[in-house]
Amino acid sequence: MARRLHASRTVGVDKNVWVEFTQLAADYKAVNLGQGFPDFSPPQFVQDAFCKAVSGGPQMHQYTRAFGHPRLVKSLAKFFSRIVGREIDPLEDILVTVGAYQALFCAFQALIDNGDEVIIVEPFFDCYQPMVLMAGGTGVYVPLRPKEGSTVLSSGDWVLSAEELASKITPRTKAIVINTPNNPLGKVYKVEELQMIADLCIKHDLLCFSDEVYEWLTYDGAKHVKIASLPGMWERTITVGSAGKTFSATGWKVGWAISSGNLIKHMKIIHQNSVYHCATAAQEAVSHGFDREYELFGSPESYFQQLPSMLHQKRQKLASCLRSAGLQPIMPEGGYFMITDISSVKVDLNDESTEDESYDFRFVKWLIKEKGLATIPVSAFFSPEHSKEFDKYIRFCFVKENSTLEAAEEILRKWSQKE
Ligand SMILES: Cc1ncc(COP(=O)(O)O)c(CNOCC(=O)O)c1O
């Protein structure tokens, strides 16, 4: 065919760090602390709910309500109404999606138009950039930066400059995208930081896309605050969640967007004309999961208490392993990733095939090929404009069995002994 095959919207959005590094980790049979998925099963109560659903008769194997299985939207509305302190309408204010990915896709496709500018706070979950481009928008990037002059030990030491953020707002700005707890940094935005963002959204009449898939995973007293719960923000915020991250079931691909029905109604149009709906049985199981957590909320039996407490130990384990290898981790306040500065590490990255790539990409490929340990380069979470400034960090994932973390520890120990 003489004509160009691909649509122009696919130009410039072809690379995907997950496809590239997951394949490389598999090719080299590396210990995988790269992509963010648990190497253990979801809790028994949601597994049992899934098994019950699939043996629960024909209706669980057939289509359900397009915008969300009735039982699930009711469970989500009941659960999150108590969190945000307002009545959430299960049929108007919630869209159930194929993972948080699709909630994000529907938000960008439904609410960002050609020529709109979208401010993305960096580091950011990489799909935001291509999703903005495919919606016809222009990404405008504002990085979180390590605090000047202080020893940067925690993700809380990476801050967003109110002046820099305000300076990027123009009459074409339509939305600000934040992710808290942040991937890859682990920053949990403080209420004062969220209030600063909210003030700008209200002043300039902007939308806020708030990716909160790690909402239950916070440590050392860090508190997750939903920006949608701040005054004046409910009607302009899309809050995105994930059953994959909530119940350690990333393969089920159930996610959601919660917002005023005035915004959700536009996202429903994209959803019904693309994937139409998500797996019925998985939605049924997630609904039972939220009903259980509603009853147990705040108690020691709650999975939303047990998972962060298990991960807190893994976080400490990984940090001490990195320190003993001479690395300096940035302690995450939330999520299940930890980034570490590699600028002090002396290695001979003598791989010609990667010589035109950024330092962290080259380092990660060397670590996989030469040491059999998979991580993710952090500059993948920055725009081309800022990636050079942040190409001396790599990301480790610690939502892994202790045996996996110990295998990584062994590799790092041997390596540091040879240095
Ligand atoms: C911030 C954020 N939003 C959204 C998502 C996607 O969520 P879901 O799996 O529910 O589509 C993810 C999943 N990330 O997993 C890849 C990795 O970082 O290693 C995520 O981190």
PDBQT file of the ligand as one rigid body, heavy atoms in Angstrom, charges set to zero:
ROOT
HETATM    1  C1  LIG A 501       1.057   5.507  38.997  1.00  0.00    +0.000 C 
HETATM    2  C2  LIG A 501       0.385   4.380  38.261  1.00  0.00    +0.000 A 
HETATM    3  N1  LIG A 501      -0.816   4.591  37.676  1.00  0.00    +0.000 NA
HETATM    4  C3  LIG A 501      -1.450   3.611  37.001  1.00  0.00    +0.000 A 
HETATM    5  C4  LIG A 501      -0.888   2.350  36.890  1.00  0.00    +0.000 A 
HETATM    6  C5  LIG A 501      -1.648   1.284  36.124  1.00  0.00    +0.000 C 
HETATM    7  O1  LIG A 501      -2.553   0.654  36.976  1.00  0.00    +0.000 OA
HETATM    8  P1  LIG A 501      -3.397  -0.604  36.438  1.00  0.00    +0.000 P 
HETATM    9  O2  LIG A 501      -2.476  -1.758  36.491  1.00  0.00    +0.000 OA
HETATM   10  O3  LIG A 501      -4.555  -0.732  37.396  1.00  0.00    +0.000 OA
HETATM   11  O4  LIG A 501      -3.836  -0.275  35.042  1.00  0.00    +0.000 OA
HETATM   12  C6  LIG A 501       0.353   2.081  37.488  1.00  0.00    +0.000 A 
HETATM   13  C7  LIG A 501       0.960   0.705  37.345  1.00  0.00    +0.000 C 
HETATM   14  N2  LIG A 501       2.371   0.715  37.280  1.00  0.00    +0.000 N 
HETATM   15  O5  LIG A 501       2.937  -0.490  37.048  1.00  0.00    +0.000 OA
HETATM   16  C8  LIG A 501       4.079  -0.427  36.259  1.00  0.00    +0.000 C 
HETATM   17  C9  LIG A 501       5.279  -0.001  37.079  1.00  0.00    +0.000 C 
HETATM   18  O6  LIG A 501       5.360   1.178  37.440  1.00  0.00    +0.000 OA
HETATM   19  O7  LIG A 501       6.137  -0.842  37.332  1.00  0.00    +0.000 OA
HETATM   20  C10 LIG A 501       1.005   3.108  38.182  1.00  0.00    +0.000 A 
HETATM   21  O8  LIG A 501       2.211   2.908  38.756  1.00  0.00    +0.000 OA
ENDROOT
TORSDOF 0
